[in-house]
């Protein structure tokens, strides 16, 4: 039996400044919309909601693929070990790494968090620092301009800070976070406290960082519905893009243009905090190599993120074996993991007709949140039923476009076409289950927001008007808005 899965191909997407589409008509806020409860379309998970809510296969996944799904889950949860061992299917960890398993970052397939006193031994395992530098010469600038590279890795430490290492070599360092709080005054006598993080690195194991190093902290995002996001057509993404704000609504979303290694051409980015990967397969395999140090068909270095400056790292044994395609993770392994990550179900909405939820939905639209957090798409390809082209509606609450979120959220680290102030609109489906699944309510790309209200108040740039509307609105409207988000 062949495990080679077909990858949804996307083609080259170029954003014309005239490719401006009107937002879908505003709904009737007296009742829920048809199908709204079924956030993930035909594959929506409809059973018990508990901490395992993000671990289930799409409900329409064919029976004959259920075993493959569970094998893929096993690979996702696998604890990798350092080479050499007799267990060739699990060795090759590192030599430097951030986690020993995919699920160590994506706990219960949910949202990561920054280190806190509640997790004193966590060592930020579900959060890490991206590292890069500006282009240093014309060759590097050309690669950036042509979208062959998204960033220039830091020359000594690579693309991210690895805070663990196998025995015999030093880890790269430790992320340090310093928070400074600011008070935001709201209407009706309320206030909120926002914490502004500053990042640095201590205990550097291989010498100083480049003086122009750009740091960007990232928490692991939820894993649900990724195959459905991949199924949204490029034409639908293109139709939303308005990079020059031709309709003068203050929103100028645009696609990220990234390198698709499978097709050897520029493509549409849709995965990652800045939409830096075109396909889920590339997102998976990049993380497998960069986070854990596992060679695979798309990222073949058995030394993971080790650089030429880390000579001891490059001398360590690795786990490449002929049995696994002369890699540490064979194509069979990565295809099974792809099937798993493509078919993780989105749980059903809760309380869609509750008065507070409907009132909060009206506030959501009235404040302009839906201009970026687009409620729904119609897709014609279902990862669980590739032979079925019957259209279905999904409700991710995202346009998957890049938006300028202002200086407050900026990491000042460009990635492909994304500037240092731009971020991909994060899908909101499942956001109300964060505490149920992960036991916390930390949000945004670096977990700085400690609740949903703080996350809203961090919005700037194109979202400034929406944020200010939330600040000014009556207390009850803010309450209803949060109830609506908690229903997603």
C-alpha positions as CSV (number, residue, x, y, z in Angstrom):
1,X,0.0,0.0,0.0
2,X,1.4,3.4,-0.9
3,X,1.2,6.2,1.7
4,X,2.1,8.9,-0.7
5,X,-0.6,11.5,-0.3
6,X,-1.6,14.1,-2.9
7,X,-0.7,17.7,-1.8
8,X,-3.2,20.4,-2.7
9,X,-1.5,22.5,-5.2
10,X,-2.1,26.2,-5.2
11,X,-0.4,27.9,-8.2
12,X,1.1,31.4,-8.3
13,X,-1.0,34.0,-6.6
14,X,-0.3,37.6,-7.4
15,X,-2.3,40.3,-5.6
16,X,-3.7,42.9,-8.0
17,X,-4.6,46.1,-6.3
18,X,-8.0,45.9,-8.0
19,X,-8.7,42.4,-6.5
20,X,-11.1,43.8,-3.9
21,X,-14.1,41.8,-2.9
22,X,-17.0,43.0,-0.8
23,X,-17.5,41.4,2.6
24,X,-20.3,38.9,2.8
25,X,-23.7,40.4,3.7
26,X,-24.2,41.2,7.4
27,X,-26.2,38.4,9.0
28,X,-29.5,38.6,10.9
29,X,-28.4,38.8,14.6
30,X,-31.7,37.5,16.0
31,X,-30.7,33.9,15.4
32,X,-27.7,31.8,14.3
33,X,-27.0,31.3,10.7
34,X,-27.7,28.1,8.8
35,X,-24.8,25.7,9.4
36,X,-23.0,28.1,11.8
37,X,-22.8,25.5,14.5
38,X,-20.8,23.2,12.1
39,X,-17.6,25.2,12.2
40,X,-15.6,22.5,10.3
41,X,-18.3,21.7,7.8
42,X,-19.1,18.0,7.2
43,X,-16.2,16.9,9.4
44,X,-17.2,18.9,12.5
45,X,-16.7,17.0,15.8
46,X,-20.1,16.9,17.5
47,X,-19.5,14.8,20.6
48,X,-18.2,15.4,24.1
49,X,-16.2,18.6,24.7
50,X,-13.3,18.1,27.1
51,X,-9.5,18.5,27.1
52,X,-9.3,16.0,24.2
53,X,-11.6,18.2,22.0
54,X,-8.8,18.9,19.4
55,X,-7.6,15.3,19.1
56,X,-10.4,13.8,17.1
57,X,-10.5,12.9,13.3
58,X,-12.9,14.7,11.0
59,X,-16.2,13.0,11.5
60,X,-16.4,12.2,7.7
61,X,-12.9,10.6,7.5
62,X,-13.5,7.2,5.8
63,X,-13.3,4.2,8.0
64,X,-10.4,2.7,6.0
65,X,-8.3,5.8,6.8
66,X,-9.0,5.7,10.6
67,X,-6.0,3.4,11.3
68,X,-3.7,5.6,9.2
69,X,-4.9,8.6,11.2
70,X,-4.0,6.9,14.4
71,X,-0.6,5.9,13.1
72,X,0.0,9.5,12.1
73,X,-1.0,10.6,15.6
74,X,1.5,8.2,17.0
75,X,4.3,9.8,14.9
76,X,3.1,13.2,16.0
77,X,3.3,12.1,19.7
78,X,6.5,10.1,19.3
79,X,9.4,11.0,21.7
80,X,12.6,11.1,19.6
81,X,15.9,10.0,21.1
82,X,19.5,10.7,20.3
83,X,21.4,8.5,17.9
84,X,22.6,5.8,17.7
85,X,20.1,3.4,19.2
86,X,18.5,0.1,18.2
87,X,15.2,2.0,17.7
88,X,16.0,3.4,14.3
89,X,12.4,4.6,13.8
90,X,12.8,7.0,16.7
91,X,16.5,8.1,16.8
92,X,18.1,11.2,15.4
93,X,17.0,13.8,18.0
94,X,18.8,17.1,17.7
95,X,21.7,17.5,18.2
96,X,20.2,20.8,19.4
97,X,16.5,21.0,19.6
98,X,13.4,22.7,21.2
99,X,11.3,19.7,21.9
100,X,11.4,15.9,21.6
101,X,8.0,15.5,20.0
102,X,5.5,17.5,18.0
103,X,2.9,17.2,20.8
104,X,5.3,18.6,23.4
105,X,4.7,22.0,21.8
106,X,1.2,21.4,20.6
107,X,-0.1,19.9,23.8
108,X,-3.5,18.2,23.1
109,X,-3.1,19.9,19.6
110,X,-3.9,23.2,21.3
111,X,-2.2,26.5,22.0
112,X,1.2,27.0,23.5
113,X,2.1,29.4,26.3
114,X,4.9,31.5,27.6
115,X,6.8,30.2,30.7
116,X,5.0,31.1,33.9
117,X,5.2,30.2,37.6
118,X,2.5,27.6,37.0
119,X,4.9,25.7,34.7
120,X,8.3,26.2,36.5
121,X,10.0,23.3,34.7
122,X,8.5,24.0,31.3
123,X,11.5,25.9,30.0
124,X,9.2,27.5,27.4
125,X,8.9,24.2,25.5
126,X,5.8,25.4,23.7
127,X,7.4,28.7,22.8
128,X,10.7,29.6,21.2
129,X,12.6,32.5,19.5
130,X,12.9,32.9,15.8
131,X,16.3,34.3,14.8
132,X,17.3,36.1,11.6
133,X,19.4,39.0,10.3
134,X,18.9,41.5,7.5
135,X,20.4,40.6,4.2
136,X,24.2,41.2,4.3
137,X,25.0,41.3,0.6
138,X,23.5,41.5,-2.9
139,X,23.2,37.7,-3.2
140,X,21.2,37.4,0.0
141,X,19.0,40.4,-1.0
142,X,18.3,38.9,-4.4
143,X,17.2,35.6,-2.7
144,X,14.8,37.6,-0.5
145,X,13.5,39.7,-3.4
146,X,12.8,36.6,-5.5
147,X,11.1,35.0,-2.5
148,X,13.6,32.1,-2.6
149,X,14.3,32.7,1.1
150,X,12.0,34.2,3.7
151,X,14.7,35.3,6.1
152,X,18.5,35.2,6.5
153,X,19.3,32.9,9.4
154,X,21.5,34.2,12.2
155,X,25.0,32.9,11.1
156,X,25.9,31.1,14.3
157,X,22.6,30.0,15.8
158,X,20.5,29.5,12.7
159,X,16.8,30.1,12.3
160,X,15.7,29.7,15.9
161,X,17.2,29.4,19.4
162,X,17.5,25.8,20.5
163,X,17.4,25.6,24.3
164,X,18.1,21.8,24.5
165,X,20.9,19.6,23.3
166,X,21.8,15.9,23.3
167,X,24.5,14.8,25.8
168,X,28.0,15.8,24.7
169,X,27.3,19.3,23.3
170,X,26.0,22.6,24.7
171,X,22.5,23.9,24.1
172,X,22.3,27.3,22.3
173,X,21.0,29.4,25.1
174,X,17.9,30.4,27.0
175,X,15.1,32.8,26.2
176,X,14.6,35.6,28.7
177,X,11.4,37.6,28.9
178,X,10.8,40.9,30.7
179,X,7.3,42.3,30.9
180,X,6.3,45.9,31.5
181,X,2.7,46.6,32.2
182,X,0.5,49.4,31.0
183,X,-3.0,50.3,32.1
184,X,-5.7,50.9,29.5
185,X,-8.8,52.8,30.6
186,X,-12.1,51.5,29.3
187,X,-15.6,52.9,29.4
188,X,-17.9,52.5,32.4
189,X,-15.1,52.7,34.9
190,X,-13.3,49.5,33.7
191,X,-9.6,49.1,33.0
192,X,-7.3,46.5,31.7
193,X,-3.6,45.8,32.1
194,X,-1.4,44.9,29.1
195,X,2.0,43.5,29.4
196,X,4.6,44.5,26.9
197,X,7.4,41.8,26.5
198,X,11.0,42.4,25.8
199,X,13.1,39.4,24.7
200,X,16.8,38.6,25.1
201,X,19.0,35.5,25.2
202,X,21.2,34.3,28.1
203,X,23.7,31.5,28.5
204,X,24.8,31.6,24.9
205,X,26.6,28.3,24.1
206,X,28.4,29.3,20.9
207,X,29.5,32.9,21.2
208,X,27.7,36.2,20.7
209,X,24.7,36.7,18.4
210,X,25.2,38.8,15.3
211,X,24.8,42.5,16.3
212,X,21.8,42.8,13.9
213,X,19.9,39.8,15.1
214,X,16.1,40.0,14.9
215,X,14.2,38.1,17.6
216,X,10.6,37.0,17.3
217,X,8.9,34.9,20.0
218,X,6.3,32.3,18.8
219,X,4.0,30.1,20.7
220,X,2.7,26.9,19.1
221,X,-0.7,27.5,17.4
222,X,-3.7,25.1,17.5
223,X,-3.7,22.3,15.0
224,X,-7.4,21.9,14.2
225,X,-8.9,22.5,10.7
226,X,-5.6,22.9,8.9
227,X,-6.6,20.7,6.0
228,X,-9.7,22.9,5.6
229,X,-7.6,26.1,5.5
230,X,-5.5,24.4,2.8
231,X,-8.6,23.7,0.8
232,X,-9.7,27.4,0.5
233,X,-9.1,28.4,-3.1
234,X,-6.4,30.8,-4.0
235,X,-9.0,32.7,-6.0
236,X,-11.0,33.3,-2.8
237,X,-7.8,34.5,-1.0
238,X,-6.9,36.7,-3.9
239,X,-10.4,38.3,-4.1
240,X,-10.1,39.5,-0.5
241,X,-6.7,41.1,-1.0
242,X,-6.7,45.0,-1.1
243,X,-3.1,45.9,-0.6
244,X,-3.6,49.5,-1.6
245,X,-6.9,49.9,0.3
246,X,-8.8,50.8,-2.9
247,X,-12.1,50.8,-1.2
248,X,-10.9,53.2,1.6
249,X,-12.1,51.1,4.5
250,X,-8.8,51.2,6.3
251,X,-8.1,47.5,5.7
252,X,-5.3,46.6,3.3
253,X,-4.9,42.8,3.7
254,X,-2.6,41.0,1.3
255,X,-1.2,37.5,0.7
256,X,2.3,36.6,1.7
257,X,4.3,35.4,-1.3
258,X,6.5,32.4,-0.3
259,X,8.7,29.8,-1.9
260,X,6.9,26.5,-2.5
261,X,9.7,23.9,-2.7
262,X,7.3,21.2,-4.0
263,X,6.4,23.3,-7.0
264,X,9.7,25.2,-7.2
265,X,7.9,28.5,-7.6
266,X,6.4,31.4,-5.6
267,X,3.1,30.6,-4.0
268,X,0.6,31.8,-1.5
269,X,1.6,31.5,2.2
270,X,-1.2,30.4,4.5
271,X,0.4,28.6,7.5
272,X,2.4,30.1,10.3
273,X,2.0,33.3,12.3
274,X,3.2,35.3,9.2
275,X,1.9,32.8,6.6
276,X,5.4,31.7,5.8
277,X,4.6,28.3,4.4
278,X,2.5,27.5,1.3
279,X,1.5,23.9,2.2
280,X,0.8,22.0,5.4
281,X,3.3,19.4,4.3
282,X,6.1,22.0,4.3
283,X,4.9,23.5,7.6
284,X,5.0,20.0,9.2
285,X,8.4,19.0,7.9
286,X,10.0,22.4,8.6
287,X,9.0,22.1,12.2
288,X,10.1,18.4,12.4
289,X,13.6,19.5,11.3
290,X,13.9,22.9,12.9
291,X,12.2,22.1,16.3
292,X,13.3,18.5,16.8
293,X,16.3,18.1,14.5
294,X,14.8,15.3,12.4
295,X,15.8,14.9,8.7
296,X,12.9,14.3,6.3
297,X,12.3,14.3,2.6
298,X,11.8,18.1,2.5
299,X,14.5,19.2,5.0
300,X,17.3,16.7,4.8
301,X,20.0,17.8,7.2
302,X,20.3,15.3,10.0
303,X,21.7,18.0,12.1
304,X,18.6,20.1,12.2
305,X,19.2,23.8,12.7
306,X,23.0,23.4,13.5
307,X,25.1,25.8,11.5
308,X,28.7,25.6,10.1
309,X,29.8,27.6,13.1
310,X,28.7,24.8,15.5
311,X,31.4,22.2,14.6
312,X,30.8,20.0,17.6
313,X,27.2,19.7,16.7
314,X,28.1,18.6,13.1
315,X,30.3,15.9,14.5
316,X,27.5,14.2,16.5
317,X,26.0,10.9,15.3
318,X,22.7,11.0,13.4
319,X,19.9,8.6,12.7
320,X,19.8,8.5,8.9
321,X,19.2,4.8,7.9
322,X,18.6,3.1,4.6
323,X,15.4,1.6,6.1
324,X,14.0,5.1,6.3
325,X,15.0,6.5,2.9
326,X,18.4,7.4,4.2
327,X,16.7,9.9,6.5
328,X,15.5,9.9,10.1
329,X,11.8,10.3,9.2
330,X,10.9,8.6,5.9
331,X,8.3,9.8,3.4
332,X,6.0,7.2,4.7
333,X,6.3,8.7,8.2
334,X,5.8,12.3,7.0
335,X,2.8,11.3,4.8
336,X,1.1,9.6,7.7
337,X,1.7,12.7,9.9
338,X,0.3,14.8,7.1
339,X,-2.9,12.8,6.9
340,X,-3.2,13.2,10.7
341,X,-2.7,17.0,10.7
342,X,-4.9,17.5,7.7
343,X,-7.8,15.8,9.3
344,X,-8.0,17.0,12.8
345,X,-11.6,18.0,13.4
346,X,-12.9,21.4,14.4
347,X,-15.3,21.1,17.3
348,X,-18.9,22.3,16.9
349,X,-19.8,25.8,18.1
350,X,-21.6,26.1,21.4
351,X,-24.5,28.3,22.5
352,X,-24.9,29.8,19.0
353,X,-28.5,31.0,19.8
354,X,-27.8,32.2,23.3
355,X,-28.9,35.9,23.7
356,X,-25.5,37.1,24.9
357,X,-23.7,35.3,22.1
358,X,-26.0,36.8,19.4
359,X,-25.6,40.2,21.0
360,X,-21.8,39.7,21.0
361,X,-21.9,38.6,17.4
362,X,-23.6,41.9,16.5
363,X,-20.9,43.8,18.4
364,X,-18.2,41.8,16.6
365,X,-19.6,42.9,13.2
366,X,-20.5,46.4,14.4
367,X,-16.9,47.0,15.5
368,X,-15.5,45.8,12.2
369,X,-13.7,42.7,13.5
370,X,-15.2,40.6,10.6
371,X,-13.2,42.8,8.1
372,X,-10.1,40.6,8.9
373,X,-11.7,37.8,10.8
374,X,-13.9,36.7,7.9
375,X,-16.5,34.3,9.3
376,X,-16.8,31.7,6.6
377,X,-15.7,30.3,3.2
378,X,-17.2,27.8,0.8
379,X,-14.7,25.1,-0.2
380,X,-15.0,22.5,-2.9
381,X,-12.2,20.1,-1.7
382,X,-12.4,18.2,1.6
383,X,-9.2,16.6,2.9
384,X,-11.3,13.7,4.4
385,X,-13.2,13.2,1.1
386,X,-10.9,14.2,-1.8
387,X,-13.2,12.5,-4.3
388,X,-16.3,14.6,-3.2
389,X,-16.4,18.0,-4.8
390,X,-19.8,18.9,-3.2
391,X,-19.3,22.4,-1.8
392,X,-19.5,23.0,2.0
393,X,-19.2,26.0,4.2
394,X,-16.5,26.3,6.9
395,X,-16.2,29.0,9.6
396,X,-12.6,29.7,10.5
397,X,-13.1,33.5,11.2
398,X,-9.9,34.4,9.3
399,X,-9.1,35.8,5.9
400,X,-5.6,34.2,6.1
401,X,-4.2,37.5,4.8
402,X,-1.3,39.7,6.2
403,X,-2.4,42.8,8.0
404,X,-0.4,45.6,9.6
405,X,-1.1,45.2,13.3
406,X,0.8,48.3,14.5
407,X,3.9,49.0,16.4
408,X,2.7,47.4,19.7
409,X,2.6,43.9,18.2
410,X,5.5,44.4,15.8
411,X,8.5,42.1,16.0
412,X,10.4,44.1,13.3
413,X,11.3,40.8,11.7
414,X,10.3,40.6,8.0
415,X,9.4,37.1,6.6
416,X,9.1,36.8,2.8
417,X,6.7,39.6,1.8
418,X,5.5,40.2,5.4
419,X,6.9,43.3,7.1
420,X,7.9,43.5,10.8
421,X,4.4,44.9,11.6
422,X,2.4,42.4,9.6
423,X,0.8,39.2,10.9
424,X,-1.6,36.7,9.3
425,X,-5.1,36.9,10.7
426,X,-5.3,34.0,13.2
427,X,-8.3,31.7,12.7
428,X,-10.6,32.0,15.7
429,X,-12.4,28.6,15.5
430,X,-11.8,26.7,18.8
431,X,-10.5,29.8,20.6
432,X,-13.2,29.5,23.3
433,X,-11.9,26.1,24.2
434,X,-8.4,27.2,25.0
435,X,-8.8,26.8,28.7
436,X,-10.7,23.5,28.4
437,X,-8.0,22.0,26.2
438,X,-4.8,23.6,27.5
439,X,-5.7,25.0,31.0
440,X,-4.7,28.6,30.2
441,X,-5.9,31.7,28.3
442,X,-2.7,33.1,26.8
443,X,-3.2,34.5,23.3
444,X,-1.5,36.2,20.4
445,X,1.7,35.1,18.7
446,X,3.8,35.3,21.8
447,X,1.2,34.6,24.5
448,X,1.5,38.1,25.9
449,X,-2.3,38.5,26.2
450,X,-3.7,36.7,29.3
451,X,-7.3,36.7,28.2
452,X,-9.4,37.6,25.2
453,X,-10.0,41.2,26.1
454,X,-6.2,41.8,26.4
455,X,-5.8,40.2,23.0
456,X,-8.3,42.6,21.5
457,X,-6.7,45.6,23.1
458,X,-3.3,44.7,21.6
459,X,-4.7,45.2,18.1
460,X,-3.4,48.3,16.4
461,X,-2.6,49.4,12.8
462,X,-5.4,48.4,10.6
463,X,-7.4,47.2,13.6
464,X,-7.1,50.5,15.5
465,X,-10.7,51.5,14.8
466,X,-12.0,48.2,16.0
467,X,-10.0,48.3,19.1
468,X,-11.0,51.8,19.9
469,X,-14.7,50.8,19.4
470,X,-14.2,48.1,22.1
471,X,-12.6,50.6,24.5
472,X,-15.5,53.1,24.1
473,X,-18.4,50.6,24.0
474,X,-20.6,50.0,27.1
475,X,-19.4,47.4,29.5
476,X,-22.2,45.0,28.7
477,X,-21.3,45.1,25.0
478,X,-17.7,44.1,25.9
479,X,-19.1,41.3,28.0
480,X,-21.3,40.0,25.1
481,X,-18.3,40.3,22.7
482,X,-16.3,38.0,24.9
483,X,-19.2,35.5,25.2
484,X,-19.4,35.4,21.4
485,X,-15.7,34.7,21.1
486,X,-16.0,32.0,23.8
487,X,-18.6,30.3,21.7
488,X,-16.3,29.9,18.7
